[in-house]
Structure formats: structure tokens, C-alpha cells
Amino acid sequence: MAFELKEEGFKLKEVLLIVVIPEATYHYHNHRLRNDEKPDRKLIETTHELF
């Protein structure tokens, strides 16, 4: 949810207050989601392109 709100243009600090998570946790998970070492990364990218 936090990632979607941020992508919709909300300020990160406001998003973090709404979802009640620390900023470090947000950045940790954001980095992990964007990591190219994910084995299914290509599948995810293809799915996003299709939609």
C-alpha cells in the first residue's frame, strides 16, 4: 500500500504516517522489491507490461 500511495504522488512522510511504518523499513523493502537478483523479475516485468 505504501508503494502505491508514493507512486500516486503522495509525499513519503505522509504515506509513512498513514501506513504506520518506519522510513527505514520502507526503504529496505523498496530496495528489495527493485533488486534485480529476484528469480522471477522477468515474469513480474512482463506481467506489468501486459497490464
C-alpha distance matrix in Angstrom:
0.0 3.8 5.4 5.2 6.2 8.6 10.0 10.7 12.9 11.8 13.5 12.0 13.9 12.7 9.0 10.2 12.3 9.8 7.7 11.1 11.1 14.0 14.1 15.9 13.4 10.8 13.7 14.9 12.0 11.8 15.5 15.5 13.3 15.7 18.7 21.4 22.9 20.6 23.0 21.0 19.9 22.3 21.2 17.6 19.0 21.4 18.9 16.9 20.3 21.4 18.5
3.8 0.0 3.8 5.5 5.2 6.2 8.6 10.0 11.2 9.6 10.5 8.4 10.4 9.9 6.1 7.1 9.9 8.4 6.5 9.5 8.9 11.2 10.6 12.8 10.8 7.8 10.7 12.6 10.4 9.7 13.5 14.3 12.7 14.6 17.7 20.7 22.4 20.6 23.5 21.9 20.4 23.0 22.5 18.8 19.8 22.6 20.6 18.3 21.5 23.1 20.5
5.4 3.8 0.0 3.8 5.5 5.2 6.2 8.7 10.2 9.9 11.1 9.2 12.2 12.2 8.7 10.0 13.2 12.0 10.3 13.1 11.9 13.4 12.0 13.6 11.8 8.3 10.1 12.0 9.5 7.7 11.4 12.4 10.1 11.5 14.9 17.6 19.7 18.0 21.0 19.2 17.3 19.7 19.5 15.7 16.3 19.3 17.7 15.1 18.1 20.1 17.7
5.2 5.5 3.8 0.0 3.8 5.4 5.1 6.2 9.0 9.2 11.6 10.9 13.9 12.9 9.5 11.9 14.4 12.4 11.4 14.8 14.4 16.4 15.3 17.2 15.4 12.0 13.8 15.8 13.1 11.3 14.8 15.6 12.8 14.0 17.6 19.8 22.1 20.1 22.6 20.4 18.5 20.4 19.7 15.9 16.4 18.8 16.7 13.9 16.8 18.4 15.5
6.2 5.2 5.5 3.8 0.0 3.8 5.4 5.1 6.8 5.9 8.5 8.5 11.0 9.4 6.5 9.7 11.7 9.8 9.8 13.1 13.4 15.3 14.2 16.8 15.5 12.1 14.2 16.7 14.7 12.9 16.6 17.8 15.6 16.6 20.2 22.7 25.0 23.3 26.1 24.0 22.0 24.0 23.5 19.7 19.9 22.4 20.4 17.5 20.2 21.7 18.7
8.6 6.2 5.2 5.4 3.8 0.0 3.8 5.4 5.4 5.1 6.5 6.1 9.5 9.1 6.7 9.4 12.1 11.3 11.3 13.9 13.4 14.4 12.4 14.9 14.3 10.6 11.9 14.9 13.4 11.0 14.3 16.3 14.3 14.7 18.3 20.9 23.4 22.2 25.3 23.6 21.1 23.2 23.3 19.5 19.3 22.3 20.8 17.6 20.1 22.2 19.7
10.0 8.6 6.2 5.1 5.4 3.8 0.0 3.8 5.3 7.3 9.3 9.6 13.1 12.7 10.4 13.1 15.8 14.7 14.4 17.4 16.7 17.8 15.6 17.7 16.9 13.1 13.9 16.6 14.7 11.8 14.8 16.6 14.0 13.8 17.6 19.6 22.5 21.2 24.0 22.0 19.3 20.9 21.0 17.3 16.6 19.3 18.0 14.6 16.7 18.9 16.4
10.7 10.0 8.7 6.2 5.1 5.4 3.8 0.0 3.8 6.0 9.3 10.7 13.7 12.3 10.5 13.9 15.8 14.2 14.8 18.0 18.1 19.6 17.8 20.3 19.5 15.8 17.0 19.8 17.9 15.3 18.5 20.1 17.5 17.5 21.3 23.3 26.1 24.7 27.3 24.9 22.5 23.8 23.5 19.9 19.2 21.5 19.8 16.3 18.2 20.0 17.0
12.9 11.2 10.2 9.0 6.8 5.4 5.3 3.8 0.0 3.8 6.5 8.8 11.7 10.6 9.9 13.2 15.0 14.2 15.3 18.0 18.1 19.0 16.8 19.5 19.5 15.8 16.6 19.9 18.6 15.9 18.8 21.1 18.9 18.6 22.3 24.5 27.4 26.4 29.3 27.3 24.6 26.1 26.2 22.6 21.7 24.2 22.9 19.3 21.0 23.1 20.4
11.8 9.6 9.9 9.2 5.9 5.1 7.3 6.0 3.8 0.0 3.8 6.3 8.5 6.9 6.6 10.1 11.4 10.8 12.4 14.8 15.3 16.3 14.4 17.7 17.6 14.2 15.6 19.0 17.9 15.7 18.9 21.1 19.3 19.6 23.2 25.8 28.4 27.3 30.3 28.6 26.1 28.0 28.0 24.2 23.8 26.5 25.0 21.6 23.7 25.7 22.8
13.5 10.5 11.1 11.6 8.5 6.5 9.3 9.3 6.5 3.8 0.0 3.8 5.6 5.4 6.3 8.8 10.2 10.9 12.5 14.1 14.2 14.3 12.1 15.4 16.1 13.0 14.0 17.6 17.3 15.2 18.0 20.6 19.5 19.6 22.9 25.7 28.3 27.6 30.9 29.6 27.0 29.2 29.6 25.8 25.4 28.4 27.2 23.9 26.0 28.3 25.7
12.0 8.4 9.2 10.9 8.5 6.1 9.6 10.7 8.8 6.3 3.8 0.0 3.8 5.4 5.0 6.1 8.7 9.9 10.6 11.7 11.0 10.8 8.4 11.7 12.3 9.3 10.4 14.0 13.9 12.1 14.9 17.5 16.8 17.2 20.2 23.4 25.6 25.0 28.4 27.4 25.0 27.5 28.0 24.3 24.2 27.4 26.2 23.2 25.6 28.0 25.6
13.9 10.4 12.2 13.9 11.0 9.5 13.1 13.7 11.7 8.5 5.6 3.8 0.0 3.8 5.4 5.2 6.3 8.8 10.2 10.2 10.1 9.6 7.9 11.6 12.7 10.6 12.1 15.4 15.8 14.7 17.4 19.9 19.6 20.3 23.0 26.4 28.3 27.8 31.3 30.4 28.2 30.9 31.3 27.6 27.7 31.0 29.7 26.7 29.3 31.5 29.0
12.7 9.9 12.2 12.9 9.4 9.1 12.7 12.3 10.6 6.9 5.4 5.4 3.8 0.0 3.8 5.5 5.2 6.4 8.9 9.8 10.9 11.6 10.8 14.5 14.8 12.5 14.7 17.8 17.5 16.5 19.6 21.7 20.9 21.9 24.9 28.2 30.2 29.2 32.5 31.2 29.1 31.7 31.6 27.9 28.1 31.1 29.4 26.4 29.1 31.0 28.1
9.0 6.1 8.7 9.5 6.5 6.7 10.4 10.5 9.9 6.6 6.3 5.0 5.4 3.8 0.0 3.8 5.4 5.1 6.2 8.2 9.0 10.4 9.7 13.2 12.6 10.0 12.6 15.4 14.5 13.6 17.0 18.7 17.7 19.0 22.1 25.3 27.2 25.9 29.1 27.7 25.8 28.4 28.2 24.4 24.9 27.8 26.0 23.2 26.1 27.9 25.1
10.2 7.1 10.0 11.9 9.7 9.4 13.1 13.9 13.2 10.1 8.8 6.1 5.2 5.5 3.8 0.0 3.8 5.4 5.3 5.5 5.6 6.8 6.7 10.2 9.8 8.0 10.9 13.4 13.0 12.9 16.1 17.7 17.3 18.9 21.6 25.0 26.5 25.4 28.7 27.7 26.1 29.0 28.9 25.3 26.1 29.2 27.5 25.0 28.0 29.9 27.3
12.3 9.9 13.2 14.4 11.7 12.1 15.8 15.8 15.0 11.4 10.2 8.7 6.3 5.2 5.4 3.8 0.0 3.8 5.7 5.1 7.2 8.6 9.5 13.1 12.7 11.6 14.5 16.8 16.6 16.7 19.8 21.3 21.0 22.7 25.3 28.8 30.2 29.0 32.2 31.2 29.6 32.5 32.2 28.6 29.5 32.5 30.5 28.0 31.1 32.7 29.9
9.8 8.4 12.0 12.4 9.8 11.3 14.7 14.2 14.2 10.8 10.9 9.9 8.8 6.4 5.1 5.4 3.8 0.0 3.8 5.6 8.4 11.0 12.0 15.3 14.1 12.5 15.8 17.9 16.9 17.0 20.5 21.5 20.6 22.6 25.4 28.7 30.2 28.5 31.5 30.0 28.7 31.4 30.7 27.0 28.1 30.8 28.5 26.1 29.3 30.6 27.5
7.7 6.5 10.3 11.4 9.8 11.3 14.4 14.8 15.3 12.4 12.5 10.6 10.2 8.9 6.2 5.3 5.7 3.8 0.0 3.8 5.8 9.2 10.7 13.4 11.4 10.1 13.8 15.3 13.9 14.6 18.0 18.6 17.8 20.2 22.8 26.1 27.3 25.5 28.4 27.0 26.0 28.9 28.1 24.5 26.0 28.7 26.4 24.3 27.7 29.0 26.1
11.1 9.5 13.1 14.8 13.1 13.9 17.4 18.0 18.0 14.8 14.1 11.7 10.2 9.8 8.2 5.5 5.1 5.6 3.8 0.0 3.8 6.9 9.4 11.9 10.4 10.3 13.8 15.0 14.4 15.6 18.7 19.3 19.3 21.7 23.9 27.5 28.3 26.8 29.8 28.9 27.9 31.1 30.5 27.1 28.6 31.5 29.4 27.4 30.8 32.2 29.6
11.1 8.9 11.9 14.4 13.4 13.4 16.7 18.1 18.1 15.3 14.2 11.0 10.1 10.9 9.0 5.6 7.2 8.4 5.8 3.8 0.0 3.8 6.5 8.4 6.6 7.0 10.5 11.3 11.1 12.7 15.4 16.1 16.5 18.8 20.7 24.4 25.1 23.8 27.0 26.5 25.4 28.8 28.5 25.1 26.6 29.8 28.0 26.1 29.5 31.2 28.9
14.0 11.2 13.4 16.4 15.3 14.4 17.8 19.6 19.0 16.3 14.3 10.8 9.6 11.6 10.4 6.8 8.6 11.0 9.2 6.9 3.8 0.0 3.8 5.4 5.3 6.6 9.0 10.0 11.1 12.5 14.5 15.8 16.9 18.7 20.3 24.1 24.8 24.1 27.5 27.4 26.1 29.5 29.7 26.5 27.7 31.0 29.7 27.7 30.9 32.9 30.9
14.1 10.6 12.0 15.3 14.2 12.4 15.6 17.8 16.8 14.4 12.1 8.4 7.9 10.8 9.7 6.7 9.5 12.0 10.7 9.4 6.5 3.8 0.0 3.8 5.4 5.1 6.3 8.6 10.1 10.5 12.3 14.3 15.4 16.6 18.3 22.0 23.2 22.9 26.5 26.4 24.6 27.9 28.5 25.2 25.9 29.4 28.4 26.1 29.0 31.4 29.5
15.9 12.8 13.6 17.2 16.8 14.9 17.7 20.3 19.5 17.7 15.4 11.7 11.6 14.5 13.2 10.2 13.1 15.3 13.4 11.9 8.4 5.4 3.8 0.0 3.8 5.4 5.2 6.0 8.7 9.7 10.5 12.3 14.2 15.4 16.4 20.2 20.9 20.9 24.6 25.0 23.3 26.8 27.7 24.6 25.5 29.1 28.4 26.4 29.4 31.9 30.3
13.4 10.8 11.8 15.4 15.5 14.3 16.9 19.5 19.5 17.6 16.1 12.3 12.7 14.8 12.6 9.8 12.7 14.1 11.4 10.4 6.6 5.3 5.4 3.8 0.0 3.8 5.5 5.0 6.2 8.4 9.9 10.6 12.3 14.3 15.4 19.1 19.6 19.0 22.4 22.6 21.4 24.9 25.4 22.3 23.7 27.1 26.1 24.4 27.6 29.8 28.2
10.8 7.8 8.3 12.0 12.1 10.6 13.1 15.8 15.8 14.2 13.0 9.3 10.6 12.5 10.0 8.0 11.6 12.5 10.1 10.3 7.0 6.6 5.1 5.4 3.8 0.0 3.8 5.5 5.4 6.0 8.5 10.0 10.6 12.2 14.2 17.9 19.0 18.2 21.7 21.4 19.8 23.1 23.5 20.2 21.2 24.7 23.6 21.6 24.6 26.9 25.2
13.7 10.7 10.1 13.8 14.2 11.9 13.9 17.0 16.6 15.6 14.0 10.4 12.1 14.7 12.6 10.9 14.5 15.8 13.8 13.8 10.5 9.0 6.3 5.2 5.5 3.8 0.0 3.8 5.5 4.9 6.0 8.5 9.8 10.5 12.1 15.8 17.0 17.0 20.7 20.8 18.8 22.1 23.1 20.0 20.6 24.3 23.8 21.7 24.4 27.1 25.7
14.9 12.6 12.0 15.8 16.7 14.9 16.6 19.8 19.9 19.0 17.6 14.0 15.4 17.8 15.4 13.4 16.8 17.9 15.3 15.0 11.3 10.0 8.6 6.0 5.0 5.5 3.8 0.0 3.8 5.5 5.3 6.3 8.8 10.2 10.7 14.5 14.9 14.9 18.5 19.1 17.6 21.2 22.1 19.4 20.4 24.0 23.6 22.1 25.0 27.5 26.4
12.0 10.4 9.5 13.1 14.7 13.4 14.7 17.9 18.6 17.9 17.3 13.9 15.8 17.5 14.5 13.0 16.6 16.9 13.9 14.4 11.1 11.1 10.1 8.7 6.2 5.4 5.5 3.8 0.0 3.8 5.3 4.9 6.1 8.6 9.7 13.4 14.0 13.0 16.5 16.5 15.1 18.7 19.2 16.3 17.7 21.1 20.3 18.9 22.1 24.3 23.1
11.8 9.7 7.7 11.3 12.9 11.0 11.8 15.3 15.9 15.7 15.2 12.1 14.7 16.5 13.6 12.9 16.7 17.0 14.6 15.6 12.7 12.5 10.5 9.7 8.4 6.0 4.9 5.5 3.8 0.0 3.8 5.5 5.2 6.3 8.6 12.1 13.7 13.1 16.7 16.3 14.2 17.4 18.3 15.1 15.8 19.4 18.9 16.9 19.8 22.4 21.2
15.5 13.5 11.4 14.8 16.6 14.3 14.8 18.5 18.8 18.9 18.0 14.9 17.4 19.6 17.0 16.1 19.8 20.5 18.0 18.7 15.4 14.5 12.3 10.5 9.9 8.5 6.0 5.3 5.3 3.8 0.0 3.8 5.5 5.2 6.1 9.8 11.2 11.5 15.3 15.7 13.4 16.8 18.3 15.6 16.0 19.8 19.9 18.3 20.8 23.6 23.0
15.5 14.3 12.4 15.6 17.8 16.3 16.6 20.1 21.1 21.1 20.6 17.5 19.9 21.7 18.7 17.7 21.3 21.5 18.6 19.3 16.1 15.8 14.3 12.3 10.6 10.0 8.5 6.3 4.9 5.5 3.8 0.0 3.8 5.5 5.1 8.7 9.1 8.6 12.3 12.9 11.4 15.1 16.2 13.8 15.0 18.6 18.5 17.5 20.3 22.8 22.4
13.3 12.7 10.1 12.8 15.6 14.3 14.0 17.5 18.9 19.3 19.5 16.8 19.6 20.9 17.7 17.3 21.0 20.6 17.8 19.3 16.5 16.9 15.4 14.2 12.3 10.6 9.8 8.8 6.1 5.2 5.5 3.8 0.0 3.8 5.6 8.4 9.7 8.2 11.6 11.1 9.2 12.7 13.4 10.6 11.8 15.3 15.0 13.9 16.8 19.1 18.6
15.7 14.6 11.5 14.0 16.6 14.7 13.8 17.5 18.6 19.6 19.6 17.2 20.3 21.9 19.0 18.9 22.7 22.6 20.2 21.7 18.8 18.7 16.6 15.4 14.3 12.2 10.5 10.2 8.6 6.3 5.2 5.5 3.8 0.0 3.8 6.3 8.9 8.6 12.0 11.8 8.9 11.8 13.5 11.0 10.9 14.7 15.2 13.6 15.9 18.8 18.6
18.7 17.7 14.9 17.6 20.2 18.3 17.6 21.3 22.3 23.2 22.9 20.2 23.0 24.9 22.1 21.6 25.3 25.4 22.8 23.9 20.7 20.3 18.3 16.4 15.4 14.2 12.1 10.7 9.7 8.6 6.1 5.1 5.6 3.8 0.0 3.8 5.5 6.3 10.0 10.9 8.5 11.7 13.8 12.1 12.4 15.9 16.9 16.0 18.0 20.9 21.2
21.4 20.7 17.6 19.8 22.7 20.9 19.6 23.3 24.5 25.8 25.7 23.4 26.4 28.2 25.3 25.0 28.8 28.7 26.1 27.5 24.4 24.1 22.0 20.2 19.1 17.9 15.8 14.5 13.4 12.1 9.8 8.7 8.4 6.3 3.8 0.0 3.8 5.5 8.2 9.3 6.7 9.1 12.0 11.2 10.9 14.1 15.8 15.4 16.8 19.6 20.6
22.9 22.4 19.7 22.1 25.0 23.4 22.5 26.1 27.4 28.4 28.3 25.6 28.3 30.2 27.2 26.5 30.2 30.2 27.3 28.3 25.1 24.8 23.2 20.9 19.6 19.0 17.0 14.9 14.0 13.7 11.2 9.1 9.7 8.9 5.5 3.8 0.0 3.8 6.2 8.7 7.6 10.3 12.7 12.5 13.2 16.0 17.4 17.7 19.4 21.8 22.9
20.6 20.6 18.0 20.1 23.3 22.2 21.2 24.7 26.4 27.3 27.6 25.0 27.8 29.2 25.9 25.4 29.0 28.5 25.5 26.8 23.8 24.1 22.9 20.9 19.0 18.2 17.0 14.9 13.0 13.1 11.5 8.6 8.2 8.6 6.3 5.5 3.8 0.0 3.8 5.5 5.2 8.6 10.0 9.7 11.3 13.8 14.7 15.3 17.4 19.4 20.3
23.0 23.5 21.0 22.6 26.1 25.3 24.0 27.3 29.3 30.3 30.9 28.4 31.3 32.5 29.1 28.7 32.2 31.5 28.4 29.8 27.0 27.5 26.5 24.6 22.4 21.7 20.7 18.5 16.5 16.7 15.3 12.3 11.6 12.0 10.0 8.2 6.2 3.8 0.0 3.8 5.6 7.7 8.7 9.8 11.6 13.3 14.3 15.9 17.6 19.1 20.5
21.0 21.9 19.2 20.4 24.0 23.6 22.0 24.9 27.3 28.6 29.6 27.4 30.4 31.2 27.7 27.7 31.2 30.0 27.0 28.9 26.5 27.4 26.4 25.0 22.6 21.4 20.8 19.1 16.5 16.3 15.7 12.9 11.1 11.8 10.9 9.3 8.7 5.5 3.8 0.0 3.8 5.5 5.2 6.3 8.7 10.0 10.7 12.5 14.4 15.5 16.9
19.9 20.4 17.3 18.5 22.0 21.1 19.3 22.5 24.6 26.1 27.0 25.0 28.2 29.1 25.8 26.1 29.6 28.7 26.0 27.9 25.4 26.1 24.6 23.3 21.4 19.8 18.8 17.6 15.1 14.2 13.4 11.4 9.2 8.9 8.5 6.7 7.6 5.2 5.6 3.8 0.0 3.8 5.4 5.2 6.2 8.6 9.9 10.7 12.4 14.4 15.6
22.3 23.0 19.7 20.4 24.0 23.2 20.9 23.8 26.1 28.0 29.2 27.5 30.9 31.7 28.4 29.0 32.5 31.4 28.9 31.1 28.8 29.5 27.9 26.8 24.9 23.1 22.1 21.2 18.7 17.4 16.8 15.1 12.7 11.8 11.7 9.1 10.3 8.6 7.7 5.5 3.8 0.0 3.8 5.4 5.1 6.1 8.5 9.9 10.5 12.3 14.4
21.2 22.5 19.5 19.7 23.5 23.3 21.0 23.5 26.2 28.0 29.6 28.0 31.3 31.6 28.2 28.9 32.2 30.7 28.1 30.5 28.5 29.7 28.5 27.7 25.4 23.5 23.1 22.1 19.2 18.3 18.3 16.2 13.4 13.5 13.8 12.0 12.7 10.0 8.7 5.2 5.4 3.8 0.0 3.8 5.5 5.1 6.1 8.6 9.9 10.6 12.5
17.6 18.8 15.7 15.9 19.7 19.5 17.3 19.9 22.6 24.2 25.8 24.3 27.6 27.9 24.4 25.3 28.6 27.0 24.5 27.1 25.1 26.5 25.2 24.6 22.3 20.2 20.0 19.4 16.3 15.1 15.6 13.8 10.6 11.0 12.1 11.2 12.5 9.7 9.8 6.3 5.2 5.4 3.8 0.0 3.8 5.5 5.1 6.2 8.7 10.0 10.8
19.0 19.8 16.3 16.4 19.9 19.3 16.6 19.2 21.7 23.8 25.4 24.2 27.7 28.1 24.9 26.1 29.5 28.1 26.0 28.6 26.6 27.7 25.9 25.5 23.7 21.2 20.6 20.4 17.7 15.8 16.0 15.0 11.8 10.9 12.4 10.9 13.2 11.3 11.6 8.7 6.2 5.1 5.5 3.8 0.0 3.8 5.4 5.1 6.2 8.7 10.1
21.4 22.6 19.3 18.8 22.4 22.3 19.3 21.5 24.2 26.5 28.4 27.4 31.0 31.1 27.8 29.2 32.5 30.8 28.7 31.5 29.8 31.0 29.4 29.1 27.1 24.7 24.3 24.0 21.1 19.4 19.8 18.6 15.3 14.7 15.9 14.1 16.0 13.8 13.3 10.0 8.6 6.1 5.1 5.5 3.8 0.0 3.8 5.4 5.1 6.3 8.8
18.9 20.6 17.7 16.7 20.4 20.8 18.0 19.8 22.9 25.0 27.2 26.2 29.7 29.4 26.0 27.5 30.5 28.5 26.4 29.4 28.0 29.7 28.4 28.4 26.1 23.6 23.8 23.6 20.3 18.9 19.9 18.5 15.0 15.2 16.9 15.8 17.4 14.7 14.3 10.7 9.9 8.5 6.1 5.1 5.4 3.8 0.0 3.8 5.4 5.2 6.4
16.9 18.3 15.1 13.9 17.5 17.6 14.6 16.3 19.3 21.6 23.9 23.2 26.7 26.4 23.2 25.0 28.0 26.1 24.3 27.4 26.1 27.7 26.1 26.4 24.4 21.6 21.7 22.1 18.9 16.9 18.3 17.5 13.9 13.6 16.0 15.4 17.7 15.3 15.9 12.5 10.7 9.9 8.6 6.2 5.1 5.4 3.8 0.0 3.8 5.4 5.2
20.3 21.5 18.1 16.8 20.2 20.1 16.7 18.2 21.0 23.7 26.0 25.6 29.3 29.1 26.1 28.0 31.1 29.3 27.7 30.8 29.5 30.9 29.0 29.4 27.6 24.6 24.4 25.0 22.1 19.8 20.8 20.3 16.8 15.9 18.0 16.8 19.4 17.4 17.6 14.4 12.4 10.5 9.9 8.7 6.2 5.1 5.4 3.8 0.0 3.8 5.5
21.4 23.1 20.1 18.4 21.7 22.2 18.9 20.0 23.1 25.7 28.3 28.0 31.5 31.0 27.9 29.9 32.7 30.6 29.0 32.2 31.2 32.9 31.4 31.9 29.8 26.9 27.1 27.5 24.3 22.4 23.6 22.8 19.1 18.8 20.9 19.6 21.8 19.4 19.1 15.5 14.4 12.3 10.6 10.0 8.7 6.3 5.2 5.4 3.8 0.0 3.8
18.5 20.5 17.7 15.5 18.7 19.7 16.4 17.0 20.4 22.8 25.7 25.6 29.0 28.1 25.1 27.3 29.9 27.5 26.1 29.6 28.9 30.9 29.5 30.3 28.2 25.2 25.7 26.4 23.1 21.2 23.0 22.4 18.6 18.6 21.2 20.6 22.9 20.3 20.5 16.9 15.6 14.4 12.5 10.8 10.1 8.8 6.4 5.2 5.5 3.8 0.0
